[in-house]
Amino acid sequence: MNSPASEVEEKGLRMLKEFREFAMKGNVVDLAVGVIIGAAFGAIVASLVGDVIMPIVGAVTGGLDFSNYFMPLSKSVTASNLADAKKQGAVLAWGNFLTLTLNFIIIAFVLFVVIRFLNRLKRKDEAALPPKPTRQEELLTEIRDLLKSLDVQVRRPSDSAAGLNRT
């Protein structure tokens, strides 16, 4: 008779085995790799937006920083910057929302360009290689080649009806 502790241990080992099988499936591993690469790519794009594109936007707009624009929702808010205003009371931080929206649009555009480039590369690779014949096509090719090597001439019923003699 099994003790309750050994049954729990068996269930735990079974569950661990099932989890290992699940985690080692190709899709889960691919997803994990995608998440890691996505996080690294996100950091690169965030740097591109924050360190390259937004300073250019700021220079074009005369040093305008949208992230500090807000509308006080309380009379007790008298601060001139967003951080202090949030401490004083409720504010509508529309400038921060606008900045995040612009960041999103820029990031989406950069991703679009990268994916478009990758798709072009993929299409070039696919176009370079002719598709491999199916097994059926390979067999038909072999039969055709064998018939050619035997120099067999086939008479079709339509040939005799048309008065064609192939001999």
N, C-alpha and C positions, 0 to 999 in steps of 0.2 A: 504494500500500500504506500502510495506517494504521500509525502508530508506536504502541508500547504506551502511551506517555503520552497520546496523543489518545484511545485506546480507554478508558482509565481516566477521562479527562475526560468523555467522552460518557456513560459509565455513571453517573458522579457527577451529571451534569446531569439524566439520566433519573430517577435516584433522587430528586434534589431536586424535580423536577417532580411525581413521584408523591407525595412527602411533602406538597408544597404542596396538591395536590388532596385528599389525605386530611385534612389539617389544616383545610381550608376547608369541609369538609362540615358541614352544619347540626348534626349530633349532637355533633361534637367541639367546635364553638364553644359550643353550649348547655351542654355538660358543663363547659367551662372557666369560663363565666360562673357556673354553679351552684357550682363549687368556690370561686370567689372570694367569691361572696355567702355561701356556707356558712361560710367562714372568718370573714368579718366578723360574721355572725350568731352564730357560736360565741363570739366575743369578747364580744359583748353579753350572751349568756346566761351566760357564765362570770362576767362582772361582776355580773349580777343575782344569781347564786347566791352568789358570794364576798362581795359588798359589801352585799347587801340581805337575802337569805334566811338565810344561815348566821349572821350576827350576831343575827338574831331568834331562831334556834334556840339559839344560845349564851346569849342573855339568858333564854330560857324555861328552859333546863336549868341555869342558874346559872353561866354562863361556861364550860361544858364544851367542851373542844376535843378531839374524837375523834382528830384526826390525830397526836397525840403519845402515844397509847396503844400499847404494845407488850409482847411477852413475850420475855424473853431466852432464847435457845436455847443459850447458852454460859455457863459459870460466870464467865468473865472479864468479862461485861457487868455493870457496876455503875452506869452513868449513869442519870440520871432523865429525860432527854429523848431523843427518837428519833435526832436527828442525831448526838449523842455516842455513843449506844448502837451505832449502825451502825458507827462507827469502831472500837469495842472488840471487836466480834464479830457473830456471826449473831443476828438478832432476827426475830421474827414481828410485823410491823407491822400488826396487825389493825385498829387505830384508823384508820390511813391508808386501808386498804382500805374500811372502813366509811364514811369521809368521801367517798371517790371513788364508792362505791355510792350514797350519798345524793345526791351531785351528779348522777350519771347519772339517777337517778329524777326529780329535779327538772327537769333539762334535757329528759328525754323527755316529761314532763308539759307543760312550756312549749311544746315543739314540737307536741305533740298539740293543744293549745289553738289555736296559731297556724294549723296545717293545717286544723283543724275550722272556724275562722273563714273561711279562704280558700275552703274548699269550699262554705260557705254563700253567700258572695259569688258564687261561680261558678254555683251552682244558681239564684240569683236572676237572674243575667244570662241564663242559658239559658232560664229560664221566661218572661222578659220578651219574648224574641223568638220568634215562631212559626217553626217550621222552614220553610225554603225548599222549595217544591215541586220534585219531581224533574223532569227533562226529559220523562219519560213523562206525568206528571200535567199539565204545561203543555200538551203536545200534546192530551191528552184534553179539557182545558178549552177549548182553541181549537176542537176539533171540535164539542163540545157547543154552544158559542156560535154557531158557523156554522150548525149545524142549527136552532137556535132562530131565527136571523135569517132562514132560508129558510122557516120555518113548515112544516117537513116533518113529516107525521104518518106514523109507521111502523106498518104492520100486522104483528103478530107471528102466527106460526102458532097460538099458544095462544089468541089472541083469536078467531079464526074458529072454532076448535073449541069455544069456550065460547059461541058465538053472539053475540059482540060485534062490532058493525059500527062502525068508526071512519071516518066520512067527513064 
